[in-house]
Amino acid sequence: MKKLYEKFCKVEMVVAIFGLVSSVAAIFIAAVMRTLNHPINWGTDIALLLFTWSTFLGADIAFRAGKLVNVDILFNRMSGWPQKLLKIVIYLICLTFLVAMVYLGAIQSVKTWYRSFQGIPFLSYTWVTLSVPVCCASMSVTTLIKIFHTIKDRDQRIIF
């Protein structure tokens, strides 16, 4: 199971990088073509789709690596079991939020099935809204692993 998760993490990283680079390339190409009086109608839509996925995947990658921004002045002054308990409480709050986002994001994805992009009428907007429940589910797994590592007193950075 650990090796499967390691492969998933690597694929997630590749997809996030590809999405971000492709999003920038699509915007750049659309801008150049617009300057040459040959606008590409689908450029912004594809950039939005790719950027959404790369943003949410990147959030999971940063969370897994322990690189999210935080303010821990009070937290660092704690030690022992109070700090451990507070970490678990915070992770449980995050997990509750993420599970809610998976549920509500799935509902939203179903509702946007018949909505299409303005420049790409054959592509459903569901592909954008689906990034929320999919990536929040991935972040839920990361949160559960972090809770387990906190209970077992292991390093919080989960890097494969």
Backbone as a printed PyTorch tensor [residue, N CA C, xyz], in Angstrom:
tensor([[[  0.8120,  -1.1880,   0.0000],
         [  0.0000,   0.0000,   0.0000],
         [  0.8660,   1.2670,   0.0000]],

        [[  1.9820,   1.1940,   0.7380],
         [  2.8780,   2.3460,   0.7960],
         [  3.4810,   2.6470,  -0.5670]],

        [[  3.8550,   1.6090,  -1.3090],
         [  4.4430,   1.8190,  -2.6440],
         [  3.4090,   2.4040,  -3.6100]],

        [[  2.1620,   1.9690,  -3.4920],
         [  1.0950,   2.5180,  -4.3250],
         [  0.9060,   4.0050,  -4.0260]],

        [[  0.9340,   4.3600,  -2.7390],
         [  0.7930,   5.7540,  -2.3540],
         [  1.9880,   6.5870,  -2.8330]],

        [[  3.1740,   6.0120,  -2.7870],
         [  4.3650,   6.7050,  -3.2910],
         [  4.2220,   6.9990,  -4.7800]],

        [[  3.7500,   6.0320,  -5.5370],
         [  3.5460,   6.2350,  -6.9810],
         [  2.4730,   7.2870,  -7.2280]],

        [[  1.4010,   7.2350,  -6.4350],
         [  0.3380,   8.2380,  -6.5510],
         [  0.9000,   9.6360,  -6.3120]],

        [[  1.7520,   9.7840,  -5.2980],
         [  2.3460,  11.0870,  -4.9810],
         [  3.2150,  11.6060,  -6.1200]],

        [[  3.9640,  10.7010,  -6.7440],
         [  4.8050,  11.1020,  -7.8770],
         [  3.9620,  11.5180,  -9.0760]],

        [[  2.9040,  10.7570,  -9.3440],
         [  2.0070,  11.1040, -10.4590],
         [  1.3310,  12.4390, -10.1770]],

        [[  0.9160,  12.6490,  -8.9430],
         [  0.2800,  13.9030,  -8.5580],
         [  1.2220,  15.0860,  -8.8010]],

        [[  2.4840,  14.9130,  -8.4660],
         [  3.4770,  15.9680,  -8.6740],
         [  3.6600,  16.2720, -10.1630]],

        [[  3.7570,  15.2350, -10.9680],
         [  3.9400,  15.4130, -12.4130],
         [  2.7240,  16.1180, -13.0250]],

        [[  1.5350,  15.6980, -12.6360],
         [  0.3070,  16.3030, -13.1740],
         [  0.2110,  17.7650, -12.7510]],

        [[  0.5600,  18.0760, -11.5030],
         [  0.5060,  19.4600, -11.0320],
         [  1.4890,  20.3470, -11.7960]],

        [[  2.7020,  19.8520, -11.9910],
         [  3.7030,  20.6200, -12.7420],
         [  3.2620,  20.8000, -14.1890]],

        [[  2.7990,  19.7200, -14.8100],
         [  2.3200,  19.8010, -16.1870],
         [  1.1730,  20.7960, -16.3130]],

        [[  0.2360,  20.7540, -15.3570],
         [ -0.9090,  21.6680, -15.3990],
         [ -0.4990,  23.1160, -15.2990]],

        [[  0.4330,  23.4080, -14.4020],
         [  0.8660,  24.7930, -14.2310],
         [  1.6320,  25.3010, -15.4520]],

        [[  2.5610,  24.5010, -15.9430],
         [  3.3410,  24.9060, -17.1210],
         [  2.4310,  25.0460, -18.3430]],

        [[  1.5250,  24.1150, -18.5250],
         [  0.6030,  24.1640, -19.6640],
         [ -0.3520,  25.3460, -19.5660]],

        [[ -0.7600,  25.6740, -18.3610],
         [ -1.6380,  26.8260, -18.1600],
         [ -0.9440,  28.1210, -18.5750]],

        [[  0.2960,  28.2760, -18.1350],
         [  1.0710,  29.4660, -18.5100],
         [  1.2930,  29.4980, -20.0170]],

        [[  1.6030,  28.3410, -20.6020],
         [  1.8200,  28.2760, -22.0540],
         [  0.5540,  28.6310, -22.8260]],

        [[ -0.5890,  28.1460, -22.3640],
         [ -1.8550,  28.4420, -23.0480],
         [ -2.1660,  29.9300, -23.0050]],

        [[ -1.9570,  30.5630, -21.8540],
         [ -2.1960,  32.0040, -21.7420],
         [ -1.2340,  32.7770, -22.6320]],

        [[  0.0370,  32.3680, -22.6480],
         [  1.0390,  33.0470, -23.4670],
         [  0.7050,  32.9130, -24.9560]],

        [[  0.3830,  31.7110, -25.3830],
         [  0.0510,  31.4840, -26.8000],
         [ -1.2000,  32.2700, -27.1880]],

        [[ -2.2060,  32.2780, -26.3030],
         [ -3.4320,  33.0390, -26.5870],
         [ -3.1370,  34.5330, -26.7080]],

        [[ -2.2480,  35.0410, -25.8500],
         [ -1.8930,  36.4660, -25.9170],
         [ -1.1330,  36.7900, -27.1980]],

        [[ -0.2050,  35.9330, -27.5810],
         [  0.5520,  36.1470, -28.8170],
         [ -0.3830,  36.0960, -30.0260]],

        [[ -1.2600,  35.1260, -30.0590],
         [ -2.1840,  34.9960, -31.1880],
         [ -3.1640,  36.1770, -31.2600]],

        [[ -3.5780,  36.6720, -30.0970],
         [ -4.4710,  37.8310, -30.0770],
         [ -3.7370,  39.0580, -30.6230]],

        [[ -2.4400,  39.1850, -30.2970],
         [ -1.6280,  40.2840, -30.8080],
         [ -1.4900,  40.2000, -32.3240]],

        [[ -1.4480,  38.9860, -32.8600],
         [ -1.3280,  38.7660, -34.3020],
         [ -2.6880,  38.7730, -35.0170]],

        [[ -3.7280,  39.2170, -34.3090],
         [ -5.0960,  39.2950, -34.8430],
         [ -5.6760,  37.9310, -35.2190]],

        [[ -5.2610,  36.8900, -34.5370],
         [ -5.8200,  35.5480, -34.7010],
         [ -6.1210,  34.9710, -33.3130]],

        [[ -7.1440,  35.5350, -32.6450],
         [ -7.3920,  35.1080, -31.2590],
         [ -7.8130,  33.6360, -31.1660]],

        [[ -7.3810,  33.0220, -30.0840],
         [ -7.7590,  31.6430, -29.7830],
         [ -8.8400,  31.7100, -28.7050]],

        [[-10.0430,  31.3100, -29.0520],
         [-11.1590,  31.4120, -28.1160],
         [-11.0350,  30.4640, -26.9250]],

        [[-10.3890,  29.3630, -27.0880],
         [-10.3370,  28.3440, -26.0450],
         [ -9.1380,  28.4750, -25.1220]],

        [[ -8.2300,  29.4120, -25.3870],
         [ -6.9960,  29.5360, -24.6120],
         [ -7.2290,  29.7960, -23.1280]],

        [[ -8.0860,  30.7400, -22.8280],
         [ -8.3720,  31.0760, -21.4340],
         [ -9.0940,  29.9380, -20.7270]],

        [[ -9.9950,  29.2680, -21.4320],
         [-10.7430,  28.1630, -20.8330],
         [ -9.8260,  26.9900, -20.4720]],

        [[ -8.9380,  26.6460, -21.3770],
         [ -7.9920,  25.5570, -21.0980],
         [ -7.0550,  25.9580, -19.9550]],

        [[ -6.6190,  27.2170, -19.9380],
         [ -5.7450,  27.6930, -18.8580],
         [ -6.4670,  27.6160, -17.5110]],

        [[ -7.7470,  27.9650, -17.4910],
         [ -8.5370,  27.8790, -16.2660],
         [ -8.6360,  26.4360, -15.7800]],

        [[ -8.9130,  25.5300, -16.6770],
         [ -9.0230,  24.1160, -16.3380],
         [ -7.7040,  23.5880, -15.7660]],

        [[ -6.6140,  23.8400, -16.4530],
         [ -5.3060,  23.3480, -16.0160],
         [ -4.8500,  24.0150, -14.7180]],

        [[ -5.0970,  25.3140, -14.5840],
         [ -4.6770,  26.0360, -13.3870],
         [ -5.4390,  25.5670, -12.1540]],

        [[ -6.7310,  25.2980, -12.3110],
         [ -7.5330,  24.8140, -11.1920],
         [ -6.9900,  23.5000, -10.6580]],

        [[ -6.7370,  22.5610, -11.5630],
         [ -6.2140,  21.2680, -11.1410],
         [ -4.8230,  21.4070, -10.5220]],

        [[ -3.9500,  22.2080, -11.1280],
         [ -2.5930,  22.3380, -10.5890],
         [ -2.6090,  23.0350,  -9.2310]],

        [[ -3.5280,  23.9470,  -9.0090],
         [ -3.6240,  24.6320,  -7.7220],
         [ -4.0200,  23.6720,  -6.6080]],

        [[ -5.0700,  22.9040,  -6.8300],
         [ -5.5290,  21.9820,  -5.7890],
         [ -4.5510,  20.8260,  -5.5780]],

        [[ -3.9650,  20.3270,  -6.6490],
         [ -2.9580,  19.2750,  -6.4890],
         [ -1.7340,  19.8280,  -5.7560]],

        [[ -1.3570,  21.0520,  -6.0860],
         [ -0.2300,  21.6910,  -5.4160],
         [ -0.4950,  21.9130,  -3.9280]],

        [[ -1.7400,  22.1840,  -3.5710],
         [ -2.0850,  22.3350,  -2.1540],
         [ -1.8590,  21.0290,  -1.4070]],

        [[ -2.2310,  19.9150,  -2.0110],
         [ -2.0030,  18.6200,  -1.3740],
         [ -0.5030,  18.3250,  -1.2600]],

        [[  0.2410,  18.6380,  -2.2940],
         [  1.6930,  18.4030,  -2.2760],
         [  2.3470,  19.2420,  -1.1710]],

        [[  1.9630,  20.5070,  -1.0600],
         [  2.5270,  21.3870,  -0.0310],
         [  2.1200,  20.9240,   1.3680]],

        [[  0.8810,  20.4920,   1.5190],
         [  0.4100,  20.0070,   2.8180],
         [  1.1670,  18.7480,   3.2250]],

        [[  1.3550,  17.8450,   2.2870],
         [  2.0770,  16.6030,   2.5600],
         [  3.5150,  16.8840,   2.9870]],

        [[  4.1350,  17.8770,   2.3630],
         [  5.5320,  18.2140,   2.6590],
         [  5.6790,  19.1330,   3.8690]],

        [[  4.5660,  19.5770,   4.4420],
         [  4.6260,  20.4880,   5.5880],
         [  5.0670,  21.8830,   5.2110]],

        [[  4.7540,  22.3100,   4.0050],
         [  5.2140,  23.6080,   3.5010],
         [  4.1080,  24.6640,   3.4200]],

        [[  2.9460,  24.4080,   4.0200],
         [  1.8950,  25.4200,   4.0130],
         [  2.2500,  26.5210,   5.0100]],

        [[  1.7960,  27.7100,   4.7310],
         [  2.0500,  28.8480,   5.6050],
         [  1.2800,  28.6400,   6.9110]],

        [[  1.9490,  28.9030,   8.0350],
         [  1.2570,  28.8180,   9.3150],
         [  1.8590,  29.8070,  10.2960]],

        [[  1.0890,  30.1210,  11.3150],
         [  1.5480,  30.9900,  12.3880],
         [  1.5890,  30.1100,  13.6320]],

        [[  2.7860,  29.8330,  14.1040],
         [  2.9210,  28.8670,  15.1860],
         [  3.6790,  29.4110,  16.3950]],

        [[  3.4970,  30.6860,  16.6860],
         [  4.1780,  31.3020,  17.8230],
         [  3.7570,  30.6090,  19.1230]],

        [[  2.4690,  30.4870,  19.3500],
         [  1.9620,  29.8380,  20.5480],
         [  2.2140,  28.3330,  20.5130]],

        [[  2.0440,  27.7600,  19.3370],
         [  2.1840,  26.3170,  19.1900],
         [  3.6020,  25.8380,  19.5100]],

        [[  4.6070,  26.5810,  19.0820],
         [  5.9980,  26.1920,  19.3310],
         [  6.3900,  26.3090,  20.8050]],

        [[  5.6670,  27.1070,  21.5750],
         [  5.9650,  27.2380,  23.0040],
         [  5.4100,  26.0540,  23.8060]],

        [[  4.5210,  25.2970,  23.1970],
         [  3.9880,  24.1080,  23.8550],
         [  4.9630,  22.9550,  23.6700]],

        [[  4.8250,  21.9710,  24.5160],
         [  5.6350,  20.7690,  24.3370],
         [  4.8620,  19.5760,  24.8710]],

        [[  5.2970,  18.4220,  24.4680],
         [  4.6990,  17.1990,  24.9880],
         [  3.2890,  16.9430,  24.5130]],

        [[  2.4820,  16.4050,  25.4150],
         [  1.1370,  15.9850,  25.0280],
         [  0.1940,  17.1290,  24.6760]],

        [[  0.2970,  18.3670,  25.2630],
         [ -0.6130,  19.4320,  24.8180],
         [ -0.4190,  19.7840,  23.3390]],

        [[  0.8540,  19.8040,  22.9250],
         [  1.1330,  20.1070,  21.5170],
         [  0.5990,  18.9950,  20.6120]],

        [[  0.7990,  17.7620,  21.0220],
         [  0.3280,  16.6100,  20.2570],
         [ -1.2020,  16.6130,  20.1630]],

        [[ -1.8610,  16.8990,  21.2730],
         [ -3.3230,  16.9500,  21.2930],
         [ -3.8430,  18.0650,  20.3970]],

        [[ -3.2010,  19.2300,  20.4590],
         [ -3.6240,  20.3510,  19.6260],
         [ -3.4370,  20.0280,  18.1400]],

        [[ -2.3410,  19.3720,  17.7990],
         [ -2.1180,  18.9570,  16.4080],
         [ -3.2420,  18.0430,  15.9310]],

        [[ -3.5920,  17.0680,  16.7480],
         [ -4.6450,  16.1230,  16.3680],
         [ -5.9810,  16.8420,  16.2200]],

        [[ -6.2850,  17.7600,  17.1240],
         [ -7.5370,  18.5240,  17.0270],
         [ -7.5610,  19.3420,  15.7360]],

        [[ -6.4520,  20.0030,  15.4350],
         [ -6.3780,  20.8100,  14.2050],
         [ -6.5430,  19.9190,  12.9640]],

        [[ -5.8800,  18.7630,  12.9570],
         [ -6.0200,  17.8380,  11.8280],
         [ -7.4450,  17.3230,  11.7010]],

        [[ -8.1170,  17.0860,  12.8200],
         [ -9.5150,  16.6250,  12.7560],
         [-10.4380,  17.7160,  12.2160]],

        [[-10.1610,  18.9660,  12.5750],
         [-10.9340,  20.0790,  12.0150],
         [-10.7040,  20.1620,  10.5050]],

        [[ -9.4430,  20.0420,  10.0960],
         [ -9.1190,  20.0490,   8.6540],
         [ -9.8000,  18.8900,   7.9430]],

        [[ -9.7730,  17.7160,   8.5490],
         [-10.3870,  16.5390,   7.9420],
         [-11.8890,  16.7230,   7.7790]],

        [[-12.5340,  17.3120,   8.7820],
         [-13.9690,  17.5880,   8.6910],
         [-14.2650,  18.5170,   7.5180]],

        [[-13.4800,  19.5740,   7.3950],
         [-13.6440,  20.5130,   6.2850],
         [-13.4220,  19.8220,   4.9360]],

        [[-12.3870,  19.0080,   4.8500],
         [-12.0710,  18.3380,   3.5830],
         [-13.1540,  17.3440,   3.1860]],

        [[-13.6770,  16.6100,   4.1400],
         [-14.7630,  15.6700,   3.8360],
         [-15.9980,  16.4330,   3.3530]],

        [[-16.2890,  17.5650,   3.9860],
         [-17.4080,  18.4020,   3.5360],
         [-17.1710,  18.9010,   2.1140]],

        [[-15.9330,  19.2800,   1.8110],
         [-15.6150,  19.7520,   0.4590],
         [-15.7310,  18.6350,  -0.5820]],

        [[-15.3820,  17.4170,  -0.1870],
         [-15.5460,  16.2840,  -1.1030],
         [-17.0250,  16.1060,  -1.4120]],

        [[-17.8470,  16.1150,  -0.3890],
         [-19.2920,  15.9290,  -0.5640],
         [-19.9130,  17.0690,  -1.3820]],

        [[-19.6600,  18.2980,  -0.9550],
         [-20.2500,  19.4520,  -1.6490],
         [-19.6620,  19.6340,  -3.0510]],

        [[-18.3860,  19.3310,  -3.2090],
         [-17.7630,  19.4200,  -4.5310],
         [-18.3290,  18.3980,  -5.4980]],

        [[-18.6420,  17.1990,  -4.9920],
         [-19.2590,  16.1770,  -5.8400],
         [-20.6410,  16.6220,  -6.2840]],

        [[-21.4020,  17.2100,  -5.3700],
         [-22.7300,  17.7320,  -5.7320],
         [-22.5980,  18.8210,  -6.7940]],

        [[-21.6610,  19.7360,  -6.5910],
         [-21.4490,  20.8170,  -7.5630],
         [-21.0110,  20.2710,  -8.9150]],

        [[-20.1850,  19.2390,  -8.9080],
         [-19.7280,  18.6440, -10.1610],
         [-20.8860,  18.0430, -10.9460]],

        [[-21.8010,  17.4210, -10.2480],
         [-22.9910,  16.8590, -10.9130],
         [-23.8520,  17.9850, -11.4810]],

        [[-23.9850,  19.0830, -10.7270],
         [-24.8220,  20.2040, -11.1760],
         [-24.2450,  20.9070, -12.4090]],

        [[-22.9330,  20.8640, -12.5900],
         [-22.3230,  21.5760, -13.7160],
         [-22.1130,  20.6720, -14.9330]],

        [[-22.6840,  19.4890, -14.9120],
         [-22.4850,  18.5400, -16.0130],
         [-22.8960,  19.1270, -17.3600]],

        [[-23.9970,  19.8610, -17.4080],
         [-24.4990,  20.3790, -18.6870],
         [-23.9770,  21.7710, -19.0140]],

        [[-23.2160,  22.3670, -18.1150],
         [-22.6050,  23.6630, -18.3960],
         [-21.3270,  23.4200, -19.1930]],

        [[-21.1380,  24.2020, -20.2260],
         [-19.9270,  24.0360, -21.0310],
         [-19.1060,  25.3260, -21.0010]],

        [[-17.8850,  25.2050, -21.4420],
         [-17.0220,  26.3710, -21.5510],
         [-17.5230,  27.2550, -22.6860]],

        [[-17.2330,  28.5350, -22.5750],
         [-17.6680,  29.4610, -23.6120],
         [-16.9270,  29.2040, -24.9230]],

        [[-15.6180,  28.9530, -24.8270],
         [-14.8220,  28.7620, -26.0350],
         [-14.7160,  27.3120, -26.4790]],

        [[-15.1430,  26.3800, -25.6200],
         [-15.0690,  24.9550, -25.9410],
         [-16.4240,  24.3220, -25.6170]],

        [[-17.3830,  24.4240, -26.5110],
         [-18.7440,  23.9810, -26.1890],
         [-18.8840,  22.4730, -25.9470]],

        [[-17.9690,  21.6610, -26.4350],
         [-18.0880,  20.2140, -26.2510],
         [-17.4680,  19.7210, -24.9410]],

        [[-16.8060,  20.6050, -24.1680],
         [-16.1480,  20.2170, -22.9230],
         [-16.9640,  20.7150, -21.7310]],

        [[-17.3540,  19.7900, -20.8680],
         [-18.1720,  20.1200, -19.7070],
         [-17.3500,  20.8480, -18.6480]],

        [[-18.0000,  21.7870, -17.9820],
         [-17.3670,  22.5430, -16.9010],
         [-17.1430,  21.6620, -15.6710]],

        [[-17.7420,  20.4840, -15.6770],
         [-17.5540,  19.5320, -14.5830],
         [-16.0850,  19.1930, -14.3940]],

        [[-15.3010,  19.2220, -15.4550],
         [-13.8790,  18.9030, -15.3440],
         [-13.1380,  19.9080, -14.4780]],

        [[-13.6410,  21.1340, -14.3890],
         [-13.0550,  22.1260, -13.4860],
         [-13.5340,  21.8730, -12.0590]],

        [[-14.8530,  21.7320, -11.8860],
         [-15.4010,  21.5740, -10.5420],
         [-15.0180,  20.2350,  -9.9130]],

        [[-14.6770,  19.2640, -10.7240],
         [-14.2740,  17.9570, -10.2140],
         [-12.9230,  18.0210,  -9.4910]],

        [[-12.1470,  19.0670,  -9.7630],
         [-10.8500,  19.2020,  -9.0910],
         [-11.0110,  19.3630,  -7.5800]],

        [[-12.1060,  19.9540,  -7.1410],
         [-12.3120,  20.1650,  -5.7070],
         [-12.5100,  18.8380,  -4.9650]],

        [[-13.4970,  18.0180,  -5.3190],
         [-13.6600,  16.7820,  -4.5430],
         [-12.5060,  15.7980,  -4.6990]],

        [[-11.9250,  15.7180,  -5.8840],
         [-10.8240,  14.7740,  -6.0920],
         [ -9.6140,  15.1680,  -5.2550]],

        [[ -9.2270,  16.4190,  -5.3190],
         [ -8.0390,  16.8600,  -4.5860],
         [ -8.2930,  16.9410,  -3.0820]],

        [[ -9.5070,  17.2620,  -2.6740],
         [ -9.8180,  17.2590,  -1.2420],
         [ -9.8340,  15.8350,  -0.6950]],

        [[-10.2310,  14.8670,  -1.5000],
         [-10.1460,  13.4690,  -1.0780],
         [ -8.6900,  13.0730,  -0.8850]],

        [[ -7.8310,  13.5220,  -1.7950],
         [ -6.4030,  13.2450,  -1.6670],
         [ -5.8290,  13.9200,  -0.4200]],

        [[ -6.2560,  15.1490,  -0.1440],
         [ -5.7980,  15.8440,   1.0510],
         [ -6.3390,  15.1790,   2.3210]],

        [[ -7.5010,  14.5510,   2.2320],
         [ -8.0500,  13.8130,   3.3800],
         [ -7.1550,  12.6320,   3.7250]],

        [[ -6.6750,  11.9400,   2.7030],
         [ -5.7510,  10.8260,   2.9340],
         [ -4.4680,  11.3510,   3.5780]],

        [[ -3.9590,  12.4650,   3.0740],
         [ -2.7660,  13.0790,   3.6500],
         [ -3.0020,  13.4450,   5.1130]],

        [[ -4.1720,  13.9790,   5.4250],
         [ -4.5090,  14.3560,   6.7950],
         [ -4.5600,  13.1320,   7.7030]],

        [[ -5.1670,  12.0540,   7.2140],
         [ -5.2210,  10.8250,   8.0130],
         [ -3.8140,  10.2880,   8.2890]],

        [[ -2.9480,  10.3570,   7.2960],
         [ -1.5600,   9.9170,   7.4890],
         [ -0.8620,  10.8100,   8.5150]],

        [[ -1.1090,  12.1210,   8.4450],
         [ -0.5040,  13.0460,   9.4060],
         [ -1.0150,  12.7810,  10.8280]],

        [[ -2.2890,  12.4590,  10.9610],
         [ -2.8320,  12.1090,  12.2840],
         [ -2.1340,  10.8560,  12.8150]],

        [[ -1.9980,   9.8600,  11.9660],
         [ -1.3190,   8.6280,  12.3580],
         [  0.1230,   8.9020,  12.7830]],

        [[  0.8250,   9.7230,  12.0170],
         [  2.2200,  10.0490,  12.3330],
         [  2.3180,  10.8650,  13.6290]],

        [[  1.3370,  11.7230,  13.8800],
         [  1.3320,  12.4910,  15.1240],
         [  1.1450,  11.5670,  16.3210]],

        [[  0.2340,  10.6330,  16.1950],
         [ -0.0040,   9.6730,  17.2830],
         [  1.2340,   8.8200,  17.5380]],

        [[  1.9260,   8.4380,  16.4810],
         [  3.1170,   7.5860,  16.6030],
         [  4.4050,   8.3740,  16.8240]],

        [[  4.3140,   9.7040,  16.9590],
         [  5.4820,  10.5830,  17.1750],
         [  6.5150,  10.4720,  16.0650]],

        [[  6.0560,  10.5540,  14.8260],
         [  6.9610,  10.5310,  13.6710],
         [  7.0450,  11.9270,  13.0660]],

        [[  7.9960,  12.1270,  12.1750],
         [  8.1680,  13.3910,  11.4600],
         [  6.9130,  13.6680,  10.6310]],

        [[  6.4610,  14.9270,  10.6000],
         [  5.2140,  15.2890,   9.9310],
         [  5.3470,  15.4340,   8.4210]],

        [[  6.5430,  15.5760,   7.9050],
         [  6.7110,  15.7220,   6.4610],
         [  6.6190,  14.3510,   5.8290]],

        [[  5.6970,  14.2150,   4.9010],
         [  5.4980,  12.9290,   4.2210],
         [  5.9970,  13.0980,   2.8010]],

        [[  7.2580,  12.8680,   2.5880],
         [  7.8540,  13.0730,   1.2680],
         [  8.3300,  11.7300,   0.7400]],

        [[  7.8940,  11.4090,  -0.4500],
         [  8.3170,  10.1440,  -1.0690],
         [  9.1490,  10.4400,  -2.2720]]])
